[in-house]
């Protein structure tokens, strides 16, 4: 093969050879050569430059490159160099001036001198030139790569000015902001800590550059960089690491693209085969914890080759990779086109925080905003504090004017004042957990406009603090002040106390302890201390690592059983309030008066649960175990069972514990004819429940969802564990129907109440569209077993709570009261397998929601953020597969997944721009970590925009 090279004289102070033109059978080629034509053989620790080529879009344009450049700039001089190219060698043939404008160019003296020098070297004989063939081997490989590229008649060069392409140009980053923004100084510091004898081993390369969580990916990057520089071995020096760092942190997209291409092109031949594509897919899947993509790497590699290699050449090149990357639509670019850029900038400026210089004005605004956001909570807590203070003062003043004050002093006043608040709080603490009563008030009255029913459990906890304070004041005042004073009084001073303690003064401290008032009080304090301690998050959430003998003191079981010691506490409290030292008249013993109504109400609720659960028998229809330790139970719907989307039920399984009832959010829609729950194993009871049901399950058959599964069959003798349910009960999410626009945010298993809401919105929209064709309805029902199970089998764990569904008659409100016309659903989960939980629901919404009422956004946080090189191939593959098959490779649904965590500020900003002058209902269910951020964003946007956001949350 003969090649002709055209070179700009003296460009950039580099080699005189800057452009190579290859004459392959009928196809000329030219392109810039950024390195010297003849490179020194790489030595250990030495420098080496590799020739770089800029490949043209088509052969026709390539052949005209030199001439057009000359026409554009007459001051530039070009020469033609003719080389003899063999398989492993390059030999100089001749050099002459290139013609400009079709005529003969005048030979420049410098060019003539260069020609004479090269011809002189060539005159030494071909044998002499060929002895240096090893020096030309790299150039030979590059030329062969060029020749292979020219065989493919590809389209014109990709337009990088398009919106998606312009955004993608900022991607393919090997060094993210979190890992490498500090630059070489931080890397150099790591090198000093990790190097051995001044060398960095391949296994520590990832830790040096900030990829310690992606060691396999960093290892492949190391191999690509060493392969490019022909470095042998698995160790590099600090100076070589600096070269590597400069390359991977290069802001140029072409440089990043070439680096990524070199990672895939393991034999450095300029071509990527299907096997190499499969290997990089496997590597990317492992780096992003995508096990299903790892298993299907061969299938996805074939898909990429099918799309990018239509001529069946068996390989793809760097141009195809560039086109695939730049054409892949990104989430950020998609949401950016929804609104006007000017509006978005104006809103960003308006939301920019500005500090008020005057502290009094600043304090006033903070107080005003706080009251606007929390006025319901404020007035309830203030009223409660006022009642407690009033009772304390009333009793304090009353005993201040009694004879015992002259003996016991202010101690008895404090003890009796605290006792009065304690009686009130012990009665009040039962009301927030009367769930049937609260549900009825929430559903059938308008008290919800003034009372924060969503904070019932928080108020329960606040009251418990009041109880603890009352117990401490009462017990400490009596034990450390009142009783010692009585023991140390003189006979004369003791005279007023005879009618309370008897004619003879108590002889010792034991006299007070052994009395009924004493031992009942001490036992109550011990039991209440135990219950209060085991209810704290450290014990209830298993955050403490206790020795083996004490491990049973942590977990939900310990909390549940210790909390039910309140039965003993209330009995002792009534006894303690009956036998009082300083009160003899029955009508002044008011403890039973405080407790009567709350205890009867709470006891009635527990009896209703026992009666209702025994009457409303349920039959288990399906059971499935999903990835992520999630158990799905689908049950028959009891007669007359009615609920609203977003509510929850209590579940009891006697095979695990005959006494424990655990709450789970409802996910199936009210129109469904079954009840379903999704239960994630997060504690002792749920873990044992999964074990019990797994014993009656079998591995899922082909085409069925779940890891394990069991379906009810009349002809099957399989016996499921008995399950009882109680409910439904009200929850914050059920208030979604009051808003025309809702933002639903689910974190992990917290998505379950919103699955019910999403289904309910779809069903109600269908009812509002009577002309909808029967074909759409049948397509939904024909999705089969998988969809039915996943739609109904979703339930959310809210303090252990899961949800159920009911039939159309179960809906307690008509379509005329249905206000919601737009819903944004954001589901954020860490594991790819989580998307199996609700795959049927996602597909149903995507197929039936023709008017785009519901906007679904699935986020997988195990995948690296958009623009990271570790997720670049996943993004490319996702785009290809979704375009061809309409299925997302991560979630397995028709809904395209996004990667990393959402930018919640951008989410709120987009909704505020889309729905100005409207009130948005924001509903969050999940771990408490995200609550503060979402609440603050809802507050900020409500204050500074015309869109108002009402925040509701459920934590588990």
C-alpha positions, 0 to 999 in steps of 0.5 A: 500500500502506498500512502501520501502525506500532506504536511503544514510546514512548522505548524505548532513547532511539532513534526513537519508531518501534520496530515496523512493522506492514505490511498486505499483502493479508490479511497483517499484519506487525510487527517492531522497527525498531532505527534511526531511521525517517528517516535522514540521507542518507549522506555521505562519511565521515559516519555513517548508521544503517540500519533493522533488523528482527527477522522473525517466524516466521509471520504469525500470530504477527507480527500479535499481537506488539504486543498480547502485549507490552502484556499482558506489561508494562502500563507500556509504552505503544504507538502506531500510526503509519499510513504511505503506502508507495510504490515509492520513498517513504514518507509519514506519514498518522496517529498514534494510541494503540494499544489494549491488551487490546482496549479504548481506551487512555488517551492519554499527553500525550507521545504526544499531543504526538508526534501533533500534531507529526507531523500538523503536518508532514503538514499541510504537504502530501503534496508537501512530504513527497514531496520527502524521499522519497529519505530514506525510500528505505532504509526503503521497501526494508526494508518491501518485504523484510518484505512479501516475507517474509510471503508465505511460510508457513514453519514456526515459529521454529527451536529454537536450544536443540538440541545441534547448533544451540547448537554452530552458534551459536558458528560463522559467525565472520569473525575467527578466533582465529588472525587477529583475537583480538588485537583492534582494536589489531593491526588499527590497527597494520596500518592505519598500515602499509597506508593511503595518505593515510589511506585503506584500499583494498579490495585491502588490506582482507583484510590489515588484518583478518587475511584475507590468505590469502582476498583474494577472500572479504575483497573480497566482505565489504568490498563487503557492508559498504560496500553496507550503509552506502551507501559508494561507491568502493573506499576507506574511512577508518580510522573506517569500518574501525573500524565494519566491524571492530565488525560482523564481530567482533560476538559476536552470532550474529544479527549475523554471520548478517546480515553473511553474508546481506548478502554473498550478497544483492548487490543488497540486496533481501532475497532471495537468488537462485540466481545469487547462491547460485552466486556465493557457492559459487564464492567459498567453494570458491576460498577453501578450494581446493576445485576440484571444488566450484568446477566444480559450483557451478551444480549445488549452487546448484540443490540449495540452491534446491530444498531451501530454495525448495519453492514455486519463488518463485525466491529464499530469505530470511534465515530459510532461511539460518539454518535451514540453518546451525543444522541442519547437524550438526557433527563436534564436536557429534557426537563429544561425544554419545558419552560422558558429560559427567561422565566427559569432564570427569573425564578432562580434569581427570586429564590436566591437567599438574601439576608435581611440586615436588620435583626428585628425585621429578620426575626419578625419574618422568621416568626411570621413564616413559622406561624404560617407554616405550623399554626395548627401545631402551634395552637394545639401545643400552646393549648396543651401547655396552658392546660398543664400550667393551669393545673399545676398552678391550681394544685400548687396554690391549693396546697400552699394554703393547707396545713401540710405546707408548714411541715413539707414546704414547697416540696409538697406543692410541687409534688401535687402540682406535678401529679395533677398534670401527670393525671391529665397527660396519662389520660390525654396520651391515649387519644392520639393512638385511637386510630378509628376515632381519628380516621372517622374525624378526618373523614367525616368532619372538617376538624382537619382544617384546624387539627393536625391529624397527620401529627397524631403520633408526634403529639403522642411523643410530646405528651410522653415527654410531659409525662416523664417531666411530671413523674420526675417532679412528683417522685423526686419531690416526695422521695427527696424532700417531703418524706425526709422532712416528715421523718425529721420533724419534732413531735410538736411539728408533727401534730398536723400530720397525724390525721394523714400518717397516724398518731405515731410518726413513721420510724424510717424511710421503709415505712413510706416505701412498703405502703400501697402508695409507695410500692405502686409508685415505684413499680410504675416508675420502673415500667414507664422508664423501661417502656420509654427507653425501649421506644427511643430510636436507638433501641427500636431501630436496632442502632445499638450493638449490645452483647448477645444476652441483651440483643433482645432488648432492641428491635420492634418486638422489645418496643411492642411488648414493653409498650403494652406494659401500660395496661399494668401501669394504668391499673397501678395508677388507679390504685395509687390514686385511690390510696393517697396520704394527704387526701381522704375524701373520695370525690377529691381522688380524681385520678379515675375521673381523668382516665375513665373516658380515654381508657374506655375509648381506647379499650373499645377500639381494641375490642373493635379490632378483635371483633372486626378482624374475626368477622372480616375473614380474608383468603390469601390469593397470592404470595411473592417474594421480590428482590430487596427483601420485600414480601407481597401478600394479595388477599380477598377483600372482605364484604363491605370493606371500604377505603381511600387510596393512601390509607393503611391497615393493620396485619396480624399473623398468628404463626409469627405472633398472635398478639402483634399487629403491624401497620402497612400502607394501602397500594391497591386502588379502591376499585380493585377486588382484592387487598394487597400489601408489600412488606419489607423486612426491616425488623424482627416481626417482618423478617419472621413473616417472610420466613413463614411465607417463603416456606409455602412458596416455590421459585417463580416460573418463567414469565412470572415476577418475583424470586419466590411465588405461590398462587391459590388454587382450589385443587392445590392442598397448599395451606397458607398461614392465617392472616387477619387484617384491621382497618382501614385507617387514615393517613396524610396521603389520603388528602391528595384528592383535595389538590388539582396538582400533586407531587408524590415522592416515595423513598424505597418502600415508601412508594407504596401508598402512592402506587394506590394513588396513581392507580386511583387517579388513572381509574378516575380519569377513565371514569371521566372519559366515558368514550374511552375504547374497550380496547384500552381496558382489555389491554390493561386486563390482558397484562395478566398475572404479573400486572395484577399481582404487582398492582395489588401487591404493593403496600408501604411500610409506615411504622410497619404499615402496609396497604390494601385495595378494594372494589369499585363499590369500596370507593367512598367518594364519587368522581364528581369530588375528584379534583386531581388533574395532574400528578408528578410521581418521583420514586427514588430507590437504591436497588435495581430489583426494587422496580419489580415491585410495581412493574405492572403499575408502571406499565399500566400507567404508561399504556393507559394515560394517553393525556399524560396526567401522571408524570412518572420518574424512577430514580436508581441511586446505585447508578453514577450521576449523569455525565459520569464515565462509569454510567456512560455506556448504561445511558447509551444502552438505555437509549438504544433499548428504549427506542427499539423495544420501548422498555427501560433496561434498568426498571424493566418497565416502559418508564425510563429511569434516571440515575443518581438522586434528583435535584429537588430544587429543579423539580420544585422550580419546574412545577412552580413554572408549570402551575403558577397561581395554583396550590400543590399538594406535596406528599412524601413517604420514606425515611426521615432524612429527606423530610427536612429538605423537601419541607424547606423547599416547599416553604421557600417556593411558597413564600417567593413564588405565586405557587403554594406548596402544602407539605405532608409526610409519613416517616417509617 
